[in-house]
Amino acid sequence: MKTLILTAILAFSSSSFAWISQGPTHKEYTFKYKLAGDILEIRKPAASYEDAFEQAAQQCFKYFKGHGQVSEDRGLDIIDVCANPRS
C-alpha cells in the first residue's frame, strides 16, 4: 500500500516539474533616424534589443549611403546617425 501511494505521489509531482519549452519570444523594436531632413523609421522584430539594433543600424547605413561612394564627412555623419537612433 505504501508503494502504491508513493508511486502515485511521485507520478503527480513529477508532472508538475516538467519543463515546458517555449520558443524564443520576438518583440518588435522601432528605430527612427533623421539625416539632413530625411527621416527613416525601421521596425525590427527580434529576440533582443541588441539583435534588432544591429540589423536596423545596417539597414540605416545602406539606406542613407545609397549606391556608390560617399565622402568621408558624409560617411561619418551616416555612421553617427545610425549608431544613435531616436526613440
N, C-alpha and C positions, 0 to 999 in steps of 0.2 A: 504494500500500500504506500509506504514511504517513497519507494522508487517511482511509482505512478505519479504521485504528487510532485516530486522533484522534477520529473520529466516534463510534466505539464507547465510548471513554473519556468523551467529553462526554455521551453518552446515558445511561450508567450513573451518572455523577457528578451529573448534573442531577436525576435521580430521587431521589437521597439528600438533596438540598437542598430538596425540595418542601415547601411549607408545608401542614401538616395542621391544619385549623381545627377547634377543639373548641368546643362551646357553653359558655356560662357555667356553671361548676360551682356548684351550690347546696348549702349546708351548713345543717343545722338548728341554730338557736340557741335556748336555753331561758332564759327570764327569769322570776324569781319576785318577786312583790310582796306585801307584807303591810301592811295598814292596819286598825287597830282590831280585830285578831283575825281579820279576813277575809283569806284567802290566795288569791292568784291566780297561776297558772302559765301562761305563754304560750310556745308553741313556734312559731317562725317560720322557715321555710326561705327563705333569701335568698342572694344572691351575695356580700354582705359583711356584716360585723357592724353597720356603721352603718345599712344599709338595714333590717336586722332590728330593731335597737334603735328606730329611728324608728317603724316600724309597731307594734311592741309597746307603746311608750310611748303612742301614740294610742289603741290598744285598751284599755290600762290606764286611761287617763283616762276614756274613755267608760264603762267598767265601774264604776269607783268613783263617778263622778258620778251615774250613773243618769239618770232622767228629771227634768226641771225644773231649777230653780236651786239652788245651794248657797251657804252663807255664804262670806265671803271667807277666813276662817280654814280652813274645811274645804277650799276650793279650793286654798289654798296647801299644805295637807297632802297633798292628792292629787297636786299637781304635784311636790312633793318626793319622794314615794314612787315615782312613775312615772319620774322622772328618775334615780333611784338604785336600780336593781333589785338584788336579791340574786343571787348566783351559784348 
